[in-house]
Amino acid sequence: MVKSFSSIRKNELSSVLSSIDYVGGSSEVNMTEKIVRFTSSVTCRLVFGKLCRDHDELINLMKDALFLVGGFDVGDFFPSWKLLYKMSGAKSKLVKMHQNIDSVLERIVNEHIKNRAAGIKGNGAYGGEDLVDVFLRIKENDQLQFPITNDHIKAVILDMFTAGTESSSTTIIWALSELMKHPKIMAKAQSKVRQAFKEKIDFDEEDLDNVPYLKKTDCPGMQFGLANVKQPLARLLYHFDWGLPCGTSTPKDLDMSEKSGLSAAKEKDLYLIAKTNQSLDMML
């Protein structure tokens, strides 16, 4: 199941690499933004069949929701004191956030329902069903022992989007940050990747079994998370030589502070200078 979506990951990753290469090492690249965009685009195409028009809005809402859920609220320590929730405003913010997210997901599900009613097939990548189509088919055929509703479908979509985006992107960002913090390990990792794929301009997910470093990578999302972590991390190490951002003179000066939340993400966005691997330029 996970491997069947490898073409989506490869396509989205190629777009990210091209956008980084376009800068050409002339300025800093916001790697946090690039990686979050990649993981969210992959998940969006997997779940919805395409990059929906609500993609950016949904990503921003997810970020805000994760920040609110993972943040500190004094009412959590005294749940019986309802007044504390009203004073902090946390509950009202979460309710409003839920309504906004639900509205976006409702539009997406309804669009799929209309397409199915009109006989339009092939919402998914390359003409196949996406996950929303699968859930709607199960709902229509009454294939489960218990009935499912649109609310159930939206809940699964929400879980897929938050888990499939936040954990994978956070893992890649921290991996890059730690490698930049330790140049010798970065050099060793890049050497392993480039030796495994030497004389290749591109490589597939199946080729990653040849790289011991990437077998050590772990992610709470398990197989889907691993697929969304190993390929981009390998390609980033293979295609680019990385430099510290302006104002950061040595690796030890790189800011490694984290923010509170569900996944302990990096507090500040990771900016790096990317220069295309010279050996690749010679092959092109």
C-alpha positions in Angstrom: 0.0 0.0 0.0 2.7 2.5 1.0 4.9 1.6 -2.1 1.9 2.2 -4.4 2.2 5.9 -3.6 6.0 6.1 -4.3 5.3 7.9 -7.6 3.5 10.7 -5.7 6.4 11.1 -3.3 8.9 11.1 -6.1 7.0 13.7 -8.1 6.6 16.1 -5.1 10.2 15.6 -4.0 11.4 16.5 -7.5 9.5 19.8 -7.3 11.2 20.5 -3.9 14.6 19.7 -5.2 14.1 21.9 -8.3 13.0 24.8 -6.2 16.1 24.5 -4.0 18.4 24.1 -7.0 16.8 27.2 -8.6 18.2 29.3 -5.8 21.7 28.0 -6.8 23.4 28.7 -3.4 23.0 32.4 -3.9 20.8 32.8 -0.8 19.4 31.0 2.2 16.6 28.4 1.8 13.9 28.0 4.4 14.1 24.2 4.7 11.3 24.0 7.2 8.9 25.5 4.8 10.1 23.3 1.9 9.9 20.1 3.9 6.5 20.9 5.4 5.2 21.7 1.9 6.5 18.3 0.7 5.0 16.2 3.4 1.7 18.0 3.3 1.5 17.8 -0.5 2.2 14.0 -0.4 -0.5 13.5 2.2 -2.9 15.7 0.4 -2.6 13.8 -2.9 -2.8 10.5 -1.0 -6.0 11.4 0.9 -7.8 13.7 -1.5 -6.4 12.5 -4.9 -4.9 15.9 -5.8 -3.6 19.2 -4.4 -7.0 20.6 -3.5 -7.7 24.3 -3.5 -8.0 24.2 0.3 -4.5 22.8 0.7 -2.8 26.0 2.1 -5.8 26.9 4.3 -5.9 23.4 5.7 -2.1 23.4 6.4 -2.3 26.7 8.3 -5.3 25.5 10.3 -3.5 22.3 11.2 -0.5 24.2 12.4 -2.6 26.4 14.6 -4.6 23.4 15.9 -1.4 21.5 16.9 0.0 24.6 18.6 -3.2 25.0 20.7 -3.5 21.3 21.5 0.2 21.0 22.5 0.4 24.3 24.3 0.2 25.0 28.0 -3.2 25.8 29.6 -3.7 26.1 33.4 -7.1 24.7 33.1 -5.6 21.3 32.2 -4.3 21.0 35.7 -7.6 21.8 37.3 -10.2 20.4 34.8 -13.1 20.7 37.3 -12.6 24.5 37.4 -14.6 25.4 34.3 -14.0 29.1 34.9 -10.3 28.7 34.2 -11.0 27.6 30.6 -13.2 30.6 30.1 -10.6 32.9 31.5 -7.8 31.5 29.3 -10.0 31.4 26.2 -8.4 28.0 25.2 -11.6 26.1 24.9 -13.3 28.8 22.7 -10.2 28.9 20.4 -10.2 25.1 20.0 -14.0 25.0 19.3 -13.6 27.7 16.6 -10.5 26.0 15.2 -12.5 22.7 15.0 -15.3 24.4 13.2 -13.0 25.9 10.6 -11.2 22.6 10.0 -14.5 20.7 9.8 -15.8 23.2 7.3 -12.8 22.6 5.0 -13.1 18.8 5.3 -16.8 18.9 4.7 -16.3 20.7 1.4 -13.8 18.1 0.3 -16.0 15.1 1.2 -19.0 16.7 -0.5 -17.0 17.3 -3.6 -16.1 13.6 -3.8 -19.7 12.7 -3.2 -20.9 14.9 -6.1 -18.2 13.4 -8.3 -19.3 9.9 -7.5 -22.9 10.8 -8.1 -22.0 12.2 -11.5 -20.1 9.1 -12.4 -16.7 10.9 -12.4 -14.0 8.3 -11.6 -10.3 8.5 -11.0 -9.9 11.3 -8.5 -6.8 9.6 -7.2 -3.3 9.9 -8.6 -3.0 8.3 -12.0 -6.7 7.5 -12.2 -7.1 5.4 -9.1 -9.2 5.8 -6.0 -8.0 8.1 -3.2 -8.7 7.4 0.4 -11.9 9.5 0.5 -13.2 7.5 -2.4 -12.4 4.3 -0.6 -14.2 5.4 2.6 -17.3 6.5 0.6 -17.4 3.2 -1.3 -17.3 1.3 2.0 -20.0 3.6 3.4 -22.2 3.1 0.3 -21.8 -0.7 0.2 -22.3 -1.0 4.0 -19.3 -3.3 4.2 -18.6 -2.8 7.9 -20.3 -4.3 10.9 -21.1 -0.7 12.1 -22.2 2.2 9.9 -19.8 5.0 9.1 -20.8 8.6 8.6 -19.1 11.6 7.0 -18.0 12.6 10.5 -16.0 9.3 10.8 -14.4 9.9 7.4 -13.5 13.5 8.3 -12.0 12.3 11.6 -9.7 9.7 9.8 -8.7 12.4 7.3 -7.8 14.8 10.1 -5.7 12.1 11.8 -4.0 11.1 8.6 -3.1 14.8 7.8 -1.8 15.7 11.2 0.2 12.4 11.7 1.3 12.2 8.1 2.6 15.8 7.9 3.8 16.9 11.4 5.8 13.9 12.5 7.6 13.2 9.2 8.5 16.9 8.5 9.8 17.3 12.1 12.0 14.2 11.8 13.6 15.4 8.6 14.2 18.9 9.9 15.8 17.6 13.1 17.9 15.1 11.1 19.2 17.9 8.9 19.8 20.2 11.9 21.8 17.5 13.8 23.9 16.7 10.7 24.7 20.4 10.3 25.6 20.5 13.9 28.1 17.7 13.4 29.9 18.2 10.1 32.0 15.0 10.4 28.8 12.9 10.6 27.3 14.9 7.8 30.3 14.2 5.6 30.1 10.5 6.5 26.4 10.3 5.7 26.8 12.1 2.4 29.7 9.8 1.5 27.6 6.7 2.2 24.7 8.0 0.1 26.9 9.2 -2.8 28.9 5.9 -2.9 25.6 3.9 -3.0 24.2 5.9 -5.9 27.3 7.1 -7.7 26.9 7.8 -11.4 23.2 8.1 -10.9 21.3 11.4 -11.3 18.2 9.9 -9.8 17.2 6.8 -7.7 14.1 5.1 -6.4 12.8 4.1 -2.9 13.9 0.5 -3.5 17.5 1.6 -3.8 17.5 3.0 -0.3 18.0 -0.5 1.2 21.7 0.0 0.1 22.2 2.8 2.6 22.8 1.7 6.2 22.4 5.2 7.6 18.8 5.5 6.5 17.9 2.2 8.1 18.5 3.8 11.5 15.8 6.4 10.8 12.6 6.0 12.8 9.3 7.8 12.9 6.0 7.4 14.9 4.1 7.1 11.5 5.9 3.7 10.9 5.9 2.6 7.3 4.2 5.7 5.8 6.3 7.9 8.0 9.5 6.1 7.1 8.7 6.4 3.4 8.2 10.1 3.8 11.4 10.5 5.7 14.0 8.2 4.0 13.6 9.3 0.4 13.7 13.1 0.9 16.6 12.9 3.4 18.6 10.7 1.0 17.9 13.0 -1.9 18.8 16.1 0.0 22.1 14.6 1.1 22.8 13.3 -2.3 22.0 16.3 -4.4 23.3 19.2 -2.3 26.2 20.4 -0.2 24.9 22.3 2.7 26.2 25.5 4.4 25.2 27.3 7.5 22.9 30.4 7.3 24.2 33.9 7.4 25.0 35.0 11.0 25.9 31.4 12.1 29.7 31.2 12.0 30.2 27.7 13.4 28.0 24.5 13.7 27.8 24.9 17.5 26.1 28.3 17.0 23.2 26.7 15.2 19.9 27.2 17.1 18.6 23.8 18.3 15.9 25.0 20.6 12.5 23.2 20.4 9.0 24.4 21.0 6.3 22.8 23.0 3.8 20.7 21.2 2.8 17.2 20.1 6.0 16.5 18.2 8.7 18.8 19.8 9.3 20.6 16.5 12.2 23.0 16.1 11.3 26.4 17.5 12.8 28.5 14.7 12.7 27.6 11.0 15.8 25.9 9.6 17.5 28.1 7.1 20.5 26.6 5.1 22.5 27.4 2.0 22.3 24.7 -0.6 24.8 24.2 -3.4 24.2 21.5 -6.0 26.6 18.5 -5.8 29.3 19.3 -8.4 29.6 15.6 -9.5 25.9 15.8 -10.6 26.6 18.9 -12.6 29.4 17.0 -14.5 26.9 14.2 -15.3 24.3 16.5 -16.7 
